[in-house]
Amino acid sequence: MEKEVLLKFENGDVIYRIEDTVVIDFLDKRDVLSSSLFNGGWRNDLQAVLNHHPAKEQEAMTVEGYFANMNRLCKKLGYDAGKVSTMGTGVPMKNIAIKQAAYEGIRVTAVVTAGAEGNPGRVGDKAVYNAIAKEKLPRPGTINIMLYFNCDMPPGILARALVTATEAKTAALQELILGSRYSSGLATGTGTDQILAISDPQAKLMISDCGKHTKPGELLGQVVKAAVKEALYKQNGFDGKKMHDVIRRMERFGMSRNRLMEDYRTNYDEKLSDKNFEQALYNLNLNGEILTLTSLYAHLLDQYDWGLLSQKEIDSAGSLLLKKMAGDLRFKQLEQHEEIVPFVRNWEQVYLALLDEEVKRCSKS
């Protein structure tokens, strides 16, 4: 097995990739706090930490299988299996992102793999996994974050670093406007995220706080946001261009390409070809005004859901946005009801009318 060194630290520690595993190897004692199932919690006796993409995903889908797989992996890499904290993920290690920031001798490093196409969720969403049943695990972790500080840090400050990093991860998702797969809310993470932080007890400098008001917290927030975004781009292609999409703005409210196509065929043209539909949809997505108005409409629904705006207020504002979006097109009377669903139908009604106009233009050209 050939090791590819990704980064060397001043104290002799090394980040390397070997096959589909990324390892942070320790030259000496390090303090580690992690959410890992395998040798997690607070440890000061570890030889290394790692992030692994299993060749066969089913190997990691039960507690027994995960532990057996990690035991084999640690021994294969030459470590004591009891002294390595591990993470598992469905993301290949070729898509890892590493970011660093420094200030007056303090250096913070974030090592991240991320995938959020399949199971992003908003904290508090209805659960789909029974935490009591030990025989099954959820899908391998999708946003895995390893943090490395070149300073000494008390255990409580390592814990604070995990809080700051988690906020940074959520901020990255919000800045991409990623929606939950389990509710109409914006995603705050995925259902299987893992995180760990490493500090050097032998370092000359000590970090005594890692909150947002401190320089270490600022550096940490910057590197985690940047690394999460880069990792999501590598794995899912998420960036400003990909997210510049009307359907992505509304899909968390139940609007998919398939639903729009079915509803269009029901209300306008049952024989519309897939090719003509996709062309019309693509053309509308290039319309910045429609995307902008849709984005504002979606945020009205968020604020209604959060209790920040009343039904009357979003009725009024939403109608103005939809009338602006529709232009000269006529549409049926908009619904008013104390639920989000009718408001989504109002948007769909206007969007389908615009889509019909675009389909007609495409058919003439």
C-alpha positions in Angstrom: 0.0 0.0 0.0 1.4 3.4 -1.1 1.0 6.4 1.2 0.3 9.8 -0.3 1.4 12.6 2.2 -1.2 15.4 2.1 0.2 17.6 4.8 3.1 17.6 7.4 2.8 19.5 10.6 5.7 21.2 12.4 5.5 18.8 15.3 6.0 15.7 13.1 2.4 14.7 12.7 1.3 13.8 9.2 -1.9 13.6 7.2 -1.7 10.9 4.5 -4.0 9.1 2.2 -3.7 5.4 1.6 -6.2 3.7 -0.8 -9.6 5.1 0.3 -8.6 6.2 3.8 -7.2 9.5 5.1 -5.2 9.2 8.3 -3.8 11.8 10.7 -0.8 10.0 12.3 0.5 11.2 15.7 4.2 11.4 16.4 3.5 11.8 20.2 0.6 12.2 22.6 -2.3 14.3 21.4 -5.6 15.2 23.0 -8.6 14.2 20.9 -12.3 14.7 21.4 -14.6 13.0 18.9 -18.1 11.9 18.2 -16.8 8.7 16.7 -18.5 5.4 17.5 -15.2 3.6 17.4 -12.9 4.8 20.2 -14.7 8.1 20.5 -15.1 10.6 23.3 -12.1 12.3 24.9 -8.8 10.4 24.5 -5.1 11.2 25.1 -3.7 7.8 24.2 -4.4 7.5 20.4 -1.9 6.7 17.7 -4.0 8.2 14.9 -7.4 9.2 13.7 -8.9 8.3 10.3 -11.7 8.8 7.9 -12.6 5.8 5.7 -14.7 5.1 2.7 -15.5 1.3 2.7 -15.2 -0.5 -0.6 -18.5 -2.3 0.2 -20.9 0.1 1.9 -22.9 -2.8 3.5 -19.8 -3.6 5.7 -20.6 -0.5 7.7 -24.4 -0.7 7.9 -24.5 -2.6 11.2 -22.7 -1.9 14.5 -21.1 -5.3 14.4 -20.0 -4.9 10.7 -18.7 -1.4 11.3 -16.6 -2.5 14.3 -15.2 -5.5 12.4 -14.4 -3.4 9.4 -12.6 -0.8 11.5 -10.7 -3.4 13.5 -9.4 -5.0 10.2 -8.6 -1.6 8.7 -6.5 -0.4 11.8 -4.5 -3.6 11.9 -4.0 -3.5 8.1 -2.5 0.0 8.5 -0.2 -1.1 11.3 -2.1 0.5 14.3 -3.4 -0.9 17.6 -7.2 -1.0 16.8 -7.9 0.2 20.4 -5.9 3.4 19.8 -7.4 4.8 16.6 -10.6 6.9 16.5 -12.3 6.3 13.2 -15.0 7.8 10.9 -16.9 6.1 8.1 -18.4 7.7 5.1 -19.9 7.1 1.7 -17.7 9.8 0.2 -14.5 8.7 -1.6 -11.3 10.1 -0.1 -10.3 11.7 -3.4 -12.9 14.3 -2.6 -11.4 15.4 0.6 -10.8 19.1 1.3 -8.1 20.5 3.5 -8.0 24.2 4.6 -5.7 26.1 7.0 -5.6 29.5 8.6 -3.0 31.0 11.0 -2.6 34.0 13.3 0.5 34.9 15.5 1.6 31.3 15.8 -1.9 29.7 16.0 -2.7 27.4 13.1 -6.1 25.7 12.6 -6.6 23.0 10.0 -9.9 21.5 8.8 -9.9 18.1 7.0 -13.4 17.5 5.5 -15.3 15.0 3.4 -18.9 16.0 2.6 -21.9 14.7 0.7 -25.3 16.2 1.1 -27.4 15.1 -1.8 -29.0 12.1 -0.1 -29.7 12.8 3.5 -29.4 16.5 4.5 -31.8 17.4 7.3 -32.8 20.2 9.6 -32.3 19.7 13.3 -35.6 18.6 14.9 -36.9 17.0 11.7 -39.0 13.8 12.2 -36.6 10.9 12.8 -36.3 8.0 10.4 -34.0 5.9 12.5 -34.6 4.2 15.9 -31.6 5.1 18.1 -32.4 2.2 20.5 -31.9 -0.6 17.9 -28.2 -1.4 17.9 -28.2 -3.9 15.1 -28.6 -1.2 12.4 -26.7 1.9 11.7 -27.7 4.8 9.4 -25.9 5.3 6.2 -22.2 6.2 6.6 -21.5 9.7 7.7 -21.8 12.3 5.0 -20.1 15.4 6.5 -17.0 14.3 8.4 -14.8 17.0 9.9 -11.4 16.5 11.5 -9.9 19.6 13.2 -6.2 20.0 14.0 -4.9 22.7 16.3 -1.1 23.2 16.7 -1.8 24.4 20.3 -2.6 23.0 23.7 -6.3 23.1 24.6 -8.1 22.0 27.8 -10.8 19.4 27.2 -13.6 21.9 27.6 -12.1 24.2 24.9 -11.9 21.2 22.6 -15.6 20.8 23.2 -16.2 24.5 22.4 -14.3 24.0 19.2 -16.7 21.3 18.1 -19.6 23.7 18.8 -18.0 26.5 16.7 -17.2 24.1 13.9 -20.7 22.7 13.8 -22.1 26.3 13.5 -19.7 26.9 10.6 -20.8 23.7 8.9 -24.4 24.8 9.2 -23.5 28.3 7.9 -21.9 26.7 4.8 -25.1 24.7 4.1 -27.3 27.8 4.6 -25.1 29.8 2.2 -25.7 27.1 -0.4 -29.5 27.1 0.4 -29.5 23.4 0.8 -32.9 22.0 1.8 -33.8 19.2 4.1 -35.0 15.9 2.7 -37.3 15.4 5.7 -39.1 18.7 6.0 -39.5 22.0 4.2 -36.7 23.6 6.2 -33.2 24.5 5.3 -30.7 21.8 6.1 -28.4 22.2 9.2 -26.4 19.1 8.5 -26.9 15.5 7.5 -28.3 12.7 9.6 -24.9 11.0 10.0 -22.3 13.7 10.5 -19.2 13.1 12.6 -16.6 15.4 14.0 -13.4 15.4 16.0 -10.8 17.9 17.2 -7.1 17.3 18.0 -4.8 19.5 20.1 -1.1 19.2 21.0 -0.5 19.2 24.8 3.2 19.7 24.3 2.8 22.9 22.3 4.2 26.2 23.6 0.9 28.1 23.0 -2.4 27.3 24.6 -5.9 28.2 23.4 -8.2 29.2 26.3 -11.3 29.9 24.2 -12.6 29.0 20.8 -15.9 30.8 20.6 -16.9 33.3 17.9 -15.5 36.3 19.8 -12.0 34.9 19.7 -9.3 34.8 17.0 -9.1 30.9 17.2 -12.9 30.8 16.8 -12.7 33.1 13.8 -10.0 31.0 12.1 -11.9 27.8 12.9 -15.1 29.2 11.4 -13.3 30.3 8.3 -11.5 27.1 7.5 -14.5 24.8 8.3 -16.9 26.9 6.1 -14.4 26.9 3.2 -13.5 23.2 3.6 -17.2 22.1 3.8 -18.0 24.1 0.7 -15.1 22.7 -1.3 -15.8 19.2 -0.2 -19.5 19.5 -1.2 -18.4 20.9 -4.6 -16.0 17.9 -5.1 -18.6 15.3 -4.2 -21.9 16.9 -5.3 -21.0 19.8 -7.5 -22.7 22.2 -5.2 -21.7 25.8 -5.9 -23.4 29.1 -7.0 -23.9 27.9 -10.5 -25.5 24.6 -9.6 -27.7 26.2 -7.0 -28.8 28.9 -9.4 -31.9 26.7 -10.1 -35.6 27.5 -9.6 -36.5 23.9 -8.7 -33.7 23.7 -6.1 -35.3 26.7 -4.4 -38.7 25.0 -4.2 -37.9 21.3 -4.0 -37.9 21.3 -0.2 -41.6 22.3 -0.5 -42.3 19.3 -2.7 -41.6 20.8 -6.1 -39.6 18.3 -8.2 -39.0 18.1 -11.9 -41.2 15.0 -12.1 -44.1 16.6 -10.2 -44.0 19.7 -12.4 -44.0 17.5 -15.5 -46.9 15.5 -14.3 -48.9 18.6 -13.3 -48.1 20.3 -16.6 -49.3 17.3 -18.6 -52.5 17.1 -16.5 -53.3 20.8 -16.9 -51.7 21.8 -20.2 -50.4 19.1 -22.6 -50.6 15.4 -21.7 -48.4 14.5 -24.8 -45.5 16.9 -24.0 -42.2 15.2 -24.7 -39.5 15.0 -22.0 -37.1 16.8 -24.3 -39.3 19.8 -24.8 -40.2 20.0 -21.2 -36.5 19.9 -20.1 -35.6 22.6 -22.7 -38.4 24.9 -21.5 -37.4 24.2 -17.8 -33.7 25.0 -18.6 -34.7 28.2 -20.4 -36.7 29.4 -17.4 -33.8 28.6 -15.0 -31.7 31.1 -17.0 -34.2 33.8 -16.1 -32.7 35.6 -13.1 -35.8 37.5 -12.3 -37.9 34.4 -11.9 -35.2 32.8 -9.7 -34.9 35.9 -7.6 -38.7 36.2 -7.1 -38.9 32.5 -6.3 -36.2 32.8 -3.8 -38.0 35.7 -2.0 -41.3 33.7 -2.1 -39.5 30.6 -0.6 -38.2 32.8 2.2 -41.7 34.1 2.9 -42.7 30.5 3.5 -39.8 30.0 5.9 -40.7 33.1 7.9 -44.3 32.0 8.1 -43.2 28.5 9.3 -40.9 30.1 11.9 -43.8 32.3 13.2 -42.2 35.6 12.1 -44.8 36.5 9.5 -48.6 36.1 9.7 -50.8 34.4 7.1 -52.2 37.8 6.1 -48.7 39.2 5.6 -47.4 36.5 3.4 -50.7 36.4 1.5 -50.2 40.0 0.6 -46.4 39.9 -0.1 -46.6 36.5 -1.9 -49.3 37.8 -4.2 -47.2 40.8 -5.2 -44.2 38.5 -5.9 -46.3 36.1 -8.0 -48.0 38.9 -10.0 -44.6 40.4 -10.7 -43.3 36.9 -11.8 -46.3 36.3 -14.0 -46.1 39.7 -15.8 -49.0 39.9 -18.3 -50.0 36.3 -17.9 -53.4 35.6 -16.3 -53.9 33.0 -13.6 -56.6 31.7 -11.4 -57.5 33.2 -8.0 -54.7 32.5 -5.6 -55.6 30.4 -2.5 -55.5 31.7 1.0 -55.2 29.2 3.9 -53.3 28.8 7.1 -51.0 26.2 5.7 -47.9 26.2 3.6 -49.3 23.8 1.0 -51.7 26.2 -0.7 -49.0 28.8 -0.9 -46.8 26.3 -2.7 -49.6 25.5 -5.1 -50.0 29.2 -5.8 -46.4 29.4 -6.9 -46.7 26.2 -9.0 -49.8 27.6 -10.8 -47.9 30.7 -11.9 -44.7 28.8 -12.7 -46.6 26.3 -14.9 -48.2 29.1 -16.8 -44.8 30.6 -17.5 -43.6 27.1 -18.4 -46.4 26.8 -20.9 -45.4 30.0 -22.6 -41.8 28.8 -22.8 -42.9 25.4 -24.2 -44.8 27.2 -27.0 -41.8 29.3 -27.8 -39.6 26.2 -27.9 -42.0 24.4 -30.2 -41.9 27.3 -32.7 -38.2 27.5 -32.9 
